[in-house]
């Protein structure tokens, strides 16, 4: 459900695309997330990877986390926990330090320094 309004994935995709077209890398990440999860679009892991990679190439920490998640789960790629850990570490190093990222790193056996826990 949207905050204060009815959820509309089509409208969300439209605005994320406008943001991405204006150079907002979080728009690219969000489009990738929609494709990964089939939210308002047909689920397409290749398109998700493409969006995440573009976002990561532009320095978006969560773009790396998105790629890591695809490798962690084997969505559209061969499951590779070592690669997943690399991408999640890169995301953390770029500032993605949400509890979900830190928990995933921990689950992948990556030491998370106490100062970022």
N, C-alpha and C positions, 0 to 999 in steps of 0.2 A: 504494500500500500504506500502511496506517496504521502509526503508530509503535508497535511492540510489540503490535499486534493486527491482526486482519483488517479491511480497509477496508470500511466500511459507509456508503454515501452516504445511505441512508434515515435511519440513526441520526444522522449528521452534520446533515442537514437538520432533524431533530427538535430537536437541541440548539441549533443556530443560531437556530431559530424561538423556542425558549424564551428564549434570550439576548436576541433582538430584542424579545420581548414584555416583558422586564424593563428595556428601555431601552438595551441594549448595541448601539451603532451598528455595531460590527464584525460582529455577528451579521447585521445587514441587508446589509452589504457581502458577507459570505460567501454568503448566500442568493442575492444577485445574481450572484455568481461562478458558483454552481452552475447557475443558469438560463442564464447566458451560454454555459457550456461543456457543458450537457446532462449534468451529473454527478448521477445519481440522480433526475433530473427530465427531462421533455421540454424540449429546448432552446427557450427563449422569450426573445428579445431585448427584447420589451416589458416582461416581468416583471423582467428584469435591470435595465433602465433605471429602472423604478419603484423597485426596491430601492436601486440606486445613488443615485438622486435623493433618496430619503428619508434615506439615510445622509449624503449631502452636506449636505442641509438642516439636519441635526443636528450638522454640523461635522466629520464623518469625512473626513479627507484622502483616504483610498483610495476613498471614494465618488466624489469628483471624478475620480480616476484611472480608475475603472471607466467613468464617462461618457466620459472622454477616449478610452479604448480603443474604445468603441463607435463614436465618431465617426472615429477613426483608421482603423478597419477597415471602416466602413460596415455594421456589424452592426445591422440593424433601423432604421437611420437613413441618410440620404444621407451618403456619405463627405465629411468636411469637416475637412481638416487644420488649418485656422486655428482652428476650434472645439476640435478635439482639443488643440491647443497651449494654448489658454486654460484648458481644464480640467486639463491636466497641470501648468501653471504654478500654478494655484490649489492643486492637491494638494501640490506642492512647498512653496508658501508656508505651508501648514498643517502641514508637517513630514514629508510623504511623500518621503523622500530616499533610497529604496532604489536600488541600482545600476540596476535595470530602469527606474525612473522617470526617473533622470538620463539614461540612454542614450536613452530614448524622446524626452525633451526635446531632446537633442542631434540625434537623427535628424530631428526636426521643425524644426530650425534655430533653436531657442531657446538663447540664451546661458545657460550654467550657470556661475555664479560659482565661482571656484577654491576658495573656502572650503567649498563643499558637494560638491565632486567627490571 
